Each structure stands twice: as structure tokens, then as C-alpha cells.
Amino acid sequence: MNVVEQLQEVRIWTKRRDEKNRRMSLVKSWLRGSILPADHIVDAMEALISPGDKVALEGNNQKQATFLSGALSKLDTHKVNNLHMLISSISRPEHLDIFEKGIARRLDFAYAGPQSLRIAQMIEDGLIEVGAIHTYLELYGRMFIDLIPNIALVAADKADLAGNLYTGPNTEETPTLVEATAFSNGIVIVQVNEIVDELPRVDIPASWVDVIVVADKPYQLEALFTRDPRQITEMQILMAMMAIRGVYERHQVMSLNHGIGFNTAAIELLLPTYGASLGLRGKICKHWALNPHPTLIPAIESGWVESIHCFGGEVGMEAYIAARPDIFFTGKDGSLRSNRAYCQMAGMYGVDLFIGSTLQMDEEGNSSAVTSGRLAGFGGAPNMGSDPHGRRHSSPAWLDMISNEGPIVRGKKLVVQMVETFQKGDQPTFVEYLDAIAVGQDANLPIAPVMIYGDDVTHVITEEGIAYLYKAQNLEERKLALAAIAGVTPLGRNHNLSLNEQLRKDGLIAFPEDLGIRRIDAKRSLLAAKSVEELVEWSDGLYKPPGKFCSW
């Protein structure tokens, strides 16, 4: 027997499958089919999870596998330790408790919103070893390459007795985590709200699922994308008017993604009024990659919107979505079928424009939501807020970004940052150096956690005006255009105002008056709905807002 034959003889090709079968045999006596009694969850997880495992925990910025994350934090560290956690959004205290207790050690994540201060401190204290701060798509992608999960802990609305799952309007990242685990011989553990005889639809088949447990309470679901129109300011309305006139109309933007701030909510609420007065209905804003924002209801009802694909659902929008199947992606049961990975992909490659906001921007247009002592991460902004060089389909907006001549040219996705010159607490948005640089150094990250790189940004909108960065011929022109709309921030104060006239002539900047906008016209009376109650009226009573948004 030669060496090759000897190696082939001893090679075992089913190690992951054999190990899965071994672990599942340890909990077999507790299972009825795939259903596990809730009081056995900690014991079962201690049997199914081994030290050093890669564990994908559903904890995105809206839907949380709360029962399973709570159980994970109760495991005996003598049995389970040094886990490598894959969590898209660090949103709950127990997500970090497991690191303080030693249950987990290494972390790959995308966003840390509510826990951003604590995670920064824990990294500094050496309690967490960060693999990388990802975008959502990047983290999902790596789960099929080099971060393949041994365990997935996810949440669904319902299961049937056969083990099929219904994820409901908030499917979000569940299929992605389950598929990466199930088809690599990992173990899929699912918490459900209830077990029923018949599901409204099957979102995940039983053959992908190993353990189902009925949680003691429904999984956590946040109304993260609801903005009360009462809180929209006249400054935000002015900026929204500039966005519609100076970007959407100018470049014929048909497909887009909006961030979740009050400034983009203002745009949505101005489409049926200000946008209509410009004769733009049917000419802009027809196709969206977007969560079902309640502030879009007036635009939908007045015929602006043709399609919306969603990352997730939104509390209170269920009945409205079911009644508008021509607009939303829904199942036969009428409920939304969202998918975070697919919608991130659509927002990256399928749309003409991304418009969002940030906490800091430097003189070159680099921006980040990571500030001093706060490691928030990125979420999906870097995917959608970037120009994907793989794009090959054209559109008027994409072609309008061509700034050079030649036989081989390419367009560019519109990446718009919409910021007020000062944040709350009189903190300037425009800074000389991003805090992200120092935060990255303190956290021993190999690169600074920049959210959106300046060379991807095509437009910046402030209350002062618009900088058309895509027209800049060099870095110096980019800096001048940004400084011209930076207000009285340090960046703006150092700007030579005498240069503005030439910048306007060259089309590098535009002030409201250049766009035919009078500042005094930026009034709340322009909003199609001025309160949540009026959004309900626009929906013909179908929108059922959470109690905290009800003031009537």
C-alpha cells in the first residue's frame, strides 16, 4: 500500500455529522420528535454546546431570540466556555453577560446599539476578543465560508408538530442562520411562541431543525422604524426639500433605501405634498428596499410607491401590509415575508440611491457612528452606503454619476449623507479626525471602524446646502465643497466664504435658493401627516401603532 492509499484509508469525512449525532443522542430522551420541554433548555444546551463552539445567536436590531439568549447566560462555565459568538446585533444585556461569565470569549458582530458603551469598556478590559466588526452581509457571508456555526439559536413565531416553522412578518435573518448551520451538520435550536396543528405557511422546513422549545414569553420585537411625525423639525423639513429637489428630482432616482431618522421620515411625508407640487409622482421613488416605515403610508396611499422589499417587519403594520399585497412581498396568508440578507443585497446592488445619516464626518467625507467610548458598529450602512463595483445594469440615476469620458466608463450608485451640522449636546458633526480612529486603536482593531468611506459618498446634505461630491475633480475640491456646507462647525469656520460663488457656478455646492427653495416655506404644514394619529387615518385604520406612540 502506497502513501496515498494509506492517507485515503484513514481519512474520516463525516466528523461534523458524527459529532452532531453524538450530541443529539445526549438529549434524545427529553425530546418528543424535535420538541423539548422548556424546563430542560439549560441542561439540553449544556449537552449540545461544547467549549469553543461557534454559536450563531439571532439578535438582530429588531427581533431577539430572548428566551435562548437568557438560557445561554445560565450555562455552567465548567461545561461550556470560550464560545465564539456570531451575533449580528449586540442588543441585550445577556449578550455581554456571557462574556463576563466566561461562557464566551470571541465575538464577531455587526452592530451594538444599546450595548455600545458597555462593549467598548469590556473590550478595553480584555473580556471580549473581537474577530471583526462586520456589515450584516459580510457576517452572513462568512457563516458560509470560515465562520460556519456549530450551533444556531433562533426565534420563530410558530411550529407545527412535525417541526416546520412559521417565522411570520419578521423572518429577518432566521433562514440565513439556519441554513448556514443545518447544511454544515450543525445543530439548530429554535424558540417559538406556540405549537399549532397547522401553520399559515412554512418558512423553514422541519428537516432543517433539530430542537424546538416553546418560550415562556414571546420573543422580543422592537418598533425600531417608527418615527412620530410630531418630532420632525422645520430644519429637517428644509433638508428633505433639498433632498427631493436637489438629488431625487435632479438625478431621476427611481429605486432607493432610506435610513430610519426623522430627516428621511420627513422626505417620505413630503412626497405627497411638496413632491406632488413639483409634478414628480411617477418620476421618482417608485421602488424601495426598506422596512415598512409607517411614515411611508401617505406616499403609498397617494400612488407614489410601486414595490417595497423589507429587511424585517414593524410592530403595528401587519394588517396594513396584508391589505396591500401589490406593494409588499407577502405569503398566501397575507403576512409579510421579510429577509434581511436578501434585502441587504437588494439595497446594495438593486437600488439607485442610499440616503442615511451619521454622527461624525471628517473633511474628506469619511463617516462613522463609532464615537469616543461608544463602539456601535455598522449594521447594513456600509453595504448599502457603498458603490458596488460589480453592478452592471444601468439606470438614469446611475448613469448620471459618470464624471469622465472615454470608451469604457461606468456609473455610480448615489450615496447620500444627510446630517445636521451639530448633533445633540452641541457636538459638531464635522470634525478634523473621526473618534473612530482612537476607538479602533484602543480596541486593538487592525483598521479604524469607518462606517462609510468618503470616496463612496456622492452627496452630503446639511441645513446649509448640498455638496455634490461626485463632481469634485480632486480631494481638495471635495474638502472645499464639504466645508462650504459645514455651517459654524470648526470645519465650516475655517472655510473661505469668498470661494462659494465659484463652487456654486461649478455645481459643487447648491444652497436652498439655488434649488428654488425658500427657507421660510419649510413648515410642518407641508407634512402629509403631522402625527401618528394621522398616519392611522391615512391607513384607513389598518395601522395599529404600539401604545407608546398613541397620544389620543
C-alpha distance (Angstrom), angle and dihedral (degrees) to the residues before:
residue distance angle dihedral
M1 . . .
N2 3.80 . .
V3 3.83 126.5 .
V4 3.80 94.4 -97.5
E5 3.80 91.6 52.6
Q6 3.80 90.8 48.5
L7 3.82 92.1 52.3
Q8 3.79 92.1 47.4
E9 3.80 90.8 50.1
V10 3.81 95.8 55.5
R11 3.82 98.0 38.2
I12 3.82 112.4 110.9
W13 3.80 113.9 -155.3
T14 3.82 100.5 -176.0
K15 3.80 103.7 58.3
R16 3.82 95.5 125.9
R17 3.80 92.9 45.2
D18 3.80 92.5 46.3
E19 3.80 91.4 48.9
K20 3.80 91.1 49.1
N21 3.80 91.0 51.7
R22 3.80 90.4 48.5
R23 3.78 93.0 52.5
M24 3.80 94.1 43.8
S25 3.80 90.1 52.8
L26 3.82 88.0 61.8
V27 3.82 92.2 63.6
K28 3.80 99.3 33.1
S29 3.79 94.2 105.4
W30 3.82 91.3 57.6
L31 3.81 95.6 50.8
R32 3.78 129.4 90.4
G33 3.76 98.3 -163.0
S34 3.78 98.8 -47.4
I35 3.82 95.3 -30.9
L36 3.80 118.1 111.9
P37 3.84 124.2 -166.2
A38 3.80 108.9 -113.6
D39 3.80 93.4 -125.3
H40 3.82 89.7 64.3
I41 3.81 96.2 53.3
V42 3.82 97.6 102.9
D43 3.81 93.3 45.6
A44 3.79 90.9 46.4
M45 3.80 93.4 49.5
E46 3.80 90.6 49.7
A47 3.80 88.4 54.2
L48 3.80 96.4 43.4
I49 3.81 100.4 41.7
S50 3.80 120.7 65.9
P51 3.82 130.2 -163.9
G52 3.79 112.3 -81.7
D53 3.81 95.1 18.9
K54 3.79 120.8 149.4
V55 3.81 104.5 -119.9
A56 3.81 121.6 -167.4
L57 3.81 108.1 -155.6
E58 3.78 120.2 -169.2
G59 3.76 103.0 -125.9
N60 3.75 108.1 135.1
N61 3.78 122.9 159.6
Q62 3.80 93.8 -86.4
K63 3.82 113.1 20.6
Q64 3.81 120.5 49.5
A65 3.82 131.7 -168.9
T66 3.80 86.4 -140.1
F67 3.81 99.2 165.0
L68 3.79 92.8 51.5
S69 3.80 95.5 43.1
G70 3.81 88.7 51.0
A71 3.81 91.0 50.6
L72 3.80 91.1 47.7
S73 3.80 90.5 57.3
K74 3.84 89.9 56.8
L75 3.79 97.2 57.3
D76 3.81 120.4 123.1
T77 3.81 107.4 -105.4
H78 3.81 89.7 -147.5
K79 3.82 87.3 64.5
V80 3.81 102.6 32.3
N81 3.80 123.4 28.4
N82 3.79 145.2 136.5
L83 3.78 93.4 35.4
H84 3.79 119.7 176.5
M85 3.82 104.4 -133.2
L86 3.80 123.8 -152.9
I87 3.81 106.7 -165.4
S88 3.78 122.7 158.8
S89 3.82 93.3 -157.0
I90 3.80 126.5 21.6
S91 3.79 96.3 -149.2
R92 3.81 109.2 141.8
P93 3.83 132.6 60.2
E94 3.82 93.4 -119.9
H95 3.80 89.3 58.1
L96 3.79 85.7 71.3
D97 3.83 97.6 29.3
I98 3.81 88.7 72.2
F99 3.80 89.4 61.2
E100 3.80 93.6 48.0
K101 3.81 89.5 51.8
G102 3.81 94.1 47.2
I103 3.80 94.6 -115.4
A104 3.80 87.9 120.0
R105 3.78 132.3 25.8
R106 3.80 111.8 169.8
L107 3.81 125.9 53.1
D108 3.79 135.8 -166.9
F109 3.81 112.5 -178.0
A110 3.81 144.9 149.6
Y111 3.80 107.4 -147.8
A112 3.79 138.0 13.9
G113 3.83 105.2 -178.3
P114 3.84 107.1 156.5
Q115 3.81 92.4 25.1
S116 3.83 96.9 44.3
L117 3.81 95.6 111.7
R118 3.79 94.6 45.9
I119 3.79 95.2 46.2
A120 3.80 91.5 51.2
Q121 3.81 89.8 54.2
M122 3.81 93.8 45.4
I123 3.79 91.7 51.5
E124 3.79 89.6 49.8
D125 3.83 89.4 49.5
G126 3.80 91.2 52.4
L127 3.82 95.5 -115.6
I128 3.80 94.0 120.3
E129 3.78 128.6 45.6
V130 3.79 108.1 -155.6
G131 3.78 117.2 -146.8
A132 3.81 93.1 -173.1
I133 3.78 143.1 -41.6
H134 3.79 103.2 -118.8
T135 3.73 140.5 -173.6
Y136 3.81 112.6 -113.4
L137 3.80 93.7 -104.3
E138 3.77 91.9 45.6
L139 3.81 92.6 53.6
Y140 3.80 92.6 45.4
G141 3.78 90.2 47.9
R142 3.80 93.2 52.2
M143 3.82 90.1 53.0
F144 3.80 85.8 70.5
I145 3.80 94.7 44.9
D146 3.80 121.0 31.5
L147 3.82 104.1 -14.5
I148 3.81 97.1 57.8
P149 3.83 107.5 165.4
N150 3.79 123.0 -121.6
I151 3.81 88.7 -164.7
A152 3.82 134.2 24.6
L153 3.82 120.7 -162.0
V154 3.80 109.5 -168.0
A155 3.80 142.8 157.1
A156 3.81 133.3 -126.9
D157 3.78 135.5 173.7
K158 3.79 99.4 -124.5
A159 3.79 144.1 -2.8
D160 3.78 129.6 -161.6
L161 3.79 124.2 -138.0
A162 3.80 90.8 -95.2
G163 3.81 90.3 58.7
N164 3.81 100.3 -107.3
L165 3.81 114.9 144.8
Y166 3.80 134.9 -135.6
T167 3.78 110.5 -162.0
G168 3.79 96.4 -176.0
P169 3.80 125.6 -156.0
N170 3.80 91.5 -27.6
T171 3.78 100.8 59.7
E172 3.82 87.1 138.9
E173 3.84 111.8 144.5
T174 3.82 98.5 -13.5
P175 3.84 97.5 102.9
T176 3.81 92.0 47.4
L177 3.80 94.8 52.1
V178 3.79 92.5 43.1
E179 3.79 95.3 48.3
A180 3.81 94.1 47.8
T181 3.81 89.0 52.6
A182 3.81 104.3 35.3
F183 3.79 96.2 50.5
S184 3.79 93.9 47.9
N185 3.81 92.4 54.2
G186 3.77 94.1 -101.5
I187 3.80 124.7 141.3
V188 3.82 120.2 -100.3
I189 3.82 116.7 -154.9
V190 3.80 117.2 -175.0
Q191 3.77 132.2 -169.6
V192 3.81 115.1 -152.9
N193 3.77 133.9 -174.0
E194 3.80 93.4 -133.2
I195 3.80 146.0 -12.1
V196 3.80 115.8 -122.9
D197 3.79 137.3 -179.1
E198 3.81 94.5 -120.5
L199 3.80 130.3 20.9
P200 3.83 124.5 -140.5
R201 3.80 85.9 -126.5
V202 3.79 136.8 -21.1
D203 3.81 111.2 -108.0
I204 3.81 97.3 167.2
P205 3.82 121.7 21.9
A206 3.79 121.3 -126.9
S207 3.80 92.9 -116.4
W208 3.82 89.1 69.3
V209 3.82 93.4 54.2
D210 3.80 129.7 76.7
V211 3.82 107.6 175.3
I212 3.81 130.5 22.1
V213 3.78 123.6 -172.4
V214 3.80 128.4 -178.6
A215 3.80 106.7 -128.4
D216 3.79 122.5 -133.0
K217 3.80 89.3 -120.7
P218 3.84 135.4 10.0
Y219 3.78 116.3 -79.8
Q220 3.79 116.7 -92.4
L221 3.79 114.4 -90.2
E222 3.79 121.9 -179.5
A223 3.81 129.0 -156.5
L224 3.79 90.8 -133.9
F225 3.78 98.8 152.4
T226 3.79 100.0 52.1
R227 3.80 115.8 107.2
D228 3.80 119.9 -174.2
P229 3.83 107.6 -131.8
R230 3.81 88.7 -144.9
Q231 3.80 88.4 74.5
I232 3.81 96.5 53.3
T233 3.80 109.4 111.7
E234 3.78 130.1 -146.4
M235 3.80 88.8 -114.0
Q236 3.80 89.6 58.2
I237 3.80 89.6 47.5
L238 3.81 90.0 53.3
M239 3.80 90.8 51.0
A240 3.81 90.1 47.5
M241 3.80 90.5 53.1
M242 3.80 89.2 52.4
A243 3.78 91.3 49.0
I244 3.81 92.6 51.8
R245 3.81 95.4 43.7
G246 3.78 102.1 32.1
V247 3.81 100.7 37.1
Y248 3.80 115.4 12.6
E249 3.81 96.6 41.6
R250 3.81 95.7 35.4
H251 3.80 94.1 53.2
Q252 3.84 99.5 31.0
V253 3.81 93.5 -121.4
M254 3.80 107.9 -163.1
S255 3.83 102.9 163.9
L256 3.78 125.3 38.8
N257 3.77 153.5 145.5
H258 3.80 124.7 -128.8
G259 3.78 128.3 -155.1
I260 3.78 119.1 -129.9
G261 3.81 102.6 -106.9
F262 3.78 130.6 115.6
N263 3.82 89.8 -106.6
T264 3.81 93.4 62.2
A265 3.82 90.1 40.2
A266 3.81 85.5 58.3
I267 3.81 90.3 54.8
E268 3.80 90.6 51.9
L269 3.80 91.7 50.4
L270 3.81 93.3 46.8
L271 3.80 95.7 54.7
P272 3.86 94.8 81.1
T273 3.83 91.8 46.3
Y274 3.79 116.5 24.1
G275 3.79 93.3 22.3
A276 3.80 91.0 50.1
S277 3.81 91.1 50.0
L278 3.81 87.7 58.8
G279 3.80 91.3 51.7
L280 3.81 92.6 -117.2
R281 3.80 102.2 134.3
G282 3.80 108.1 121.2
K283 3.80 90.7 15.2
I284 3.83 101.0 75.5
C285 3.82 141.2 19.2
K286 3.81 100.5 25.5
H287 3.81 103.1 135.2
W288 3.81 125.1 43.8
A289 3.80 141.5 -172.7
L290 3.76 97.2 -159.5
N291 3.77 146.7 122.3
P292 3.81 111.1 -101.4
H293 3.81 96.4 -87.1
P294 3.81 110.8 -166.2
T295 3.82 87.9 -142.8
L296 3.82 87.7 67.5
I297 3.81 92.0 63.0
P298 3.84 95.4 91.6
A299 3.82 91.4 49.3
I300 3.81 90.6 49.1
E301 3.80 92.9 47.1
S302 3.82 93.0 48.0
G303 3.80 93.5 52.6
W304 3.79 104.0 -103.0
V305 3.80 99.4 117.0
E306 3.81 124.9 66.9
S307 3.82 102.1 171.1
I308 3.80 141.3 6.7
H309 3.79 126.4 -172.5
C310 3.80 113.1 -167.5
F311 3.81 137.1 -145.2
G312 3.80 89.2 -154.4
G313 3.78 140.7 -25.2
E314 3.78 131.4 -88.3
V315 3.78 126.6 -128.7
G316 3.80 110.8 -104.6
M317 3.80 96.8 17.3
E318 3.81 96.4 90.1
A319 3.82 99.0 98.9
Y320 3.79 93.0 41.7
I321 3.81 92.1 51.8
A322 3.81 91.8 47.6
A323 3.82 88.9 53.9
R324 3.83 93.0 51.6
P325 3.85 105.4 52.5
D326 3.81 91.7 150.5
I327 3.81 88.5 65.7
F328 3.81 105.2 35.6
F329 3.81 132.6 48.3
T330 3.81 103.6 -109.6
G331 3.78 139.7 163.7
K332 3.79 126.7 -120.4
D333 3.79 87.5 -90.4
G334 3.81 89.2 61.3
S335 3.79 96.8 -115.3
L336 3.78 123.1 128.2
R337 3.79 119.8 -95.4
S338 3.79 103.9 -152.0
N339 3.78 125.1 177.0
R340 3.78 122.1 -173.5
A341 3.81 96.9 -161.1
Y342 3.81 94.8 47.2
C343 3.80 93.1 44.7
Q344 3.80 91.8 48.2
M345 3.80 87.4 52.5
A346 3.81 90.5 48.6
G347 3.79 90.3 48.4
M348 3.78 90.5 51.1
Y349 3.81 101.1 44.0
G350 3.78 108.7 11.2
V351 3.80 104.7 54.5
D352 3.79 134.6 70.7
L353 3.78 97.4 -142.6
F354 3.77 144.0 28.8
I355 3.78 118.3 -167.7
G356 3.78 121.8 -175.1
S357 3.75 144.1 136.6
T358 3.79 139.4 -116.1
L359 3.79 142.4 -163.6
Q360 3.80 98.2 -126.7
M361 3.80 137.3 19.9
D362 3.77 128.2 -178.4
E363 3.80 128.5 -144.7
E364 3.82 92.0 -88.7
G365 3.82 94.5 51.8
N366 3.82 98.1 -103.4
S367 3.78 109.5 143.9
S368 3.78 141.4 -172.5
A369 3.79 141.6 176.2
V370 3.82 87.8 -149.0
T371 3.79 107.0 102.0
S372 3.79 135.3 168.7
G373 3.83 109.8 -47.7
R374 3.81 91.7 -5.0
L375 3.81 120.4 100.0
A376 3.78 101.0 -175.5
G377 3.79 99.4 158.2
F378 3.78 125.6 -149.5
G379 3.80 116.4 -85.4
G380 3.79 110.0 -170.7
A381 3.80 100.3 -33.8
P382 3.84 96.2 99.4
N383 3.81 91.1 52.6
M384 3.78 96.4 47.6
G385 3.80 93.4 31.1
S386 3.77 94.2 60.2
D387 3.77 137.4 79.6
P388 3.83 106.3 -112.4
H389 3.78 106.7 -143.5
G390 3.78 89.9 -159.2
R391 3.82 92.1 70.0
R392 3.78 114.4 114.6
H393 3.81 105.2 164.3
S394 3.78 117.0 92.7
S395 3.78 134.5 -142.0
P396 3.81 132.3 173.8
A397 3.82 91.7 -100.9
W398 3.81 93.6 47.9
L399 3.79 92.7 47.1
D400 3.81 90.5 47.4
M401 3.80 89.1 67.9
I402 3.81 93.0 64.1
S403 3.79 105.0 119.4
N404 3.81 102.6 172.3
E405 3.78 138.5 54.4
G406 3.76 132.0 -125.0
P407 3.79 143.8 97.0
I408 3.82 91.6 -78.0
V409 3.79 115.1 45.4
R410 3.76 133.1 145.0
G411 3.76 135.4 -154.6
K412 3.76 126.7 -127.6
K413 3.76 138.3 -131.9
L414 3.79 114.1 -110.7
V415 3.80 109.4 -114.1
V416 3.78 110.2 -174.0
Q417 3.79 127.6 -173.1
M418 3.80 113.2 -160.9
V419 3.80 111.5 -167.6
E420 3.76 140.5 154.0
T421 3.78 111.1 -125.4
F422 3.81 91.5 -118.3
Q423 3.80 129.9 39.0
K424 3.79 125.5 -148.3
G425 3.79 112.8 -60.5
D426 3.82 90.8 34.6
Q427 3.79 91.6 -79.6
P428 3.82 109.9 157.9
T429 3.79 115.4 -121.1
F430 3.80 91.9 -153.5
V431 3.80 111.5 67.0
E432 3.78 137.3 168.6
Y433 3.81 93.4 -124.1
L434 3.80 128.4 16.5
D435 3.81 115.6 -116.5
A436 3.80 84.3 -134.1
I437 3.79 89.6 78.1
A438 3.81 93.8 61.2
V439 3.82 93.0 38.0
G440 3.78 90.3 53.7
Q441 3.79 91.5 49.9
D442 3.82 92.3 48.6
A443 3.82 90.2 50.1
N444 3.82 91.7 47.2
L445 3.79 91.3 -121.2
P446 3.81 114.1 164.5
I447 3.84 92.1 -130.5
A448 3.79 134.2 22.8
P449 3.84 111.5 -91.7
V450 3.80 96.8 -114.4
M451 3.81 112.2 171.7
I452 3.81 101.1 -159.3
Y453 3.79 122.2 10.0
G454 3.78 117.3 -131.2
D455 3.78 95.5 -125.4
D456 3.82 89.1 63.8
V457 3.82 94.0 51.8
T458 3.81 113.5 97.5
H459 3.82 100.5 174.2
V460 3.81 137.5 20.5
I461 3.81 120.1 -165.4
T462 3.81 124.0 -165.0
E463 3.80 131.7 161.2
E464 3.82 86.0 -91.7
G465 3.79 98.3 57.2
I466 3.81 147.0 -76.7
A467 3.80 127.6 -59.3
Y468 3.81 110.9 -152.8
L469 3.78 95.4 -153.7
Y470 3.80 94.9 172.0
K471 3.81 87.8 69.8
A472 3.79 94.4 57.1
Q473 3.79 112.8 114.0
N474 3.78 94.2 -157.4
L475 3.79 143.6 2.7
E476 3.79 93.0 -89.0
E477 3.81 91.6 58.5
R478 3.82 90.3 49.1
K479 3.79 90.2 53.7
L480 3.80 92.7 48.4
A481 3.81 93.0 49.2
L482 3.79 92.3 50.4
A483 3.80 93.3 45.8
A484 3.80 90.1 51.5
I485 3.83 91.6 62.9
A486 3.82 97.3 34.8
G487 3.80 94.7 96.7
V488 3.78 117.4 -155.5
T489 3.78 95.5 -22.9
P490 3.81 113.9 122.4
L491 3.82 88.4 -97.1
G492 3.80 91.4 52.5
R493 3.81 95.9 44.0
N494 3.78 91.0 56.5
H495 3.81 92.2 53.1
N496 3.80 119.8 107.7
L497 3.81 103.2 -123.9
S498 3.80 91.5 -160.1
L499 3.81 88.0 73.2
N500 3.79 93.6 61.5
E501 3.79 97.0 84.0
Q502 3.79 92.1 57.6
L503 3.80 91.5 43.6
R504 3.80 88.4 54.7
K505 3.81 92.5 48.3
D506 3.80 90.5 49.7
G507 3.82 90.1 51.4
L508 3.81 93.2 -119.3
I509 3.80 93.2 122.4
A510 3.79 137.3 18.5
F511 3.76 128.8 -166.4
P512 3.82 121.5 -153.2
E513 3.80 92.7 -96.6
D514 3.81 89.7 54.3
L515 3.81 87.1 59.8
G516 3.78 95.0 48.0
I517 3.80 91.8 -104.5
R518 3.78 122.6 137.1
R519 3.78 113.0 -151.6
I520 3.79 90.8 -142.2
D521 3.82 89.6 61.3
A522 3.81 92.1 63.6
K523 3.80 95.1 100.1
R524 3.80 133.0 145.6
S525 3.79 87.7 -117.6
L526 3.83 86.2 78.4
L527 3.80 92.8 65.8
A528 3.79 113.2 104.1
A529 3.82 87.6 -143.3
K530 3.78 122.9 21.4
S531 3.80 98.3 -172.0
V532 3.79 141.9 22.3
E533 3.80 87.7 -104.5
E534 3.79 89.8 60.8
L535 3.82 90.1 49.6
V536 3.81 87.3 56.4
E537 3.80 89.4 51.0
W538 3.81 91.3 50.4
S539 3.83 88.4 52.7
D540 3.80 91.7 52.4
G541 3.80 88.6 -118.0
L542 3.80 95.2 -54.7
Y543 3.81 95.2 113.5
K544 3.81 109.8 81.6
P545 3.82 106.6 -168.7
P546 3.81 120.7 -157.2
G547 3.78 114.5 -96.0
K548 3.79 94.6 -105.4
F549 3.80 89.4 65.2
C550 3.81 95.0 48.9
S551 3.79 116.2 97.1
W552 3.80 99.0 160.9
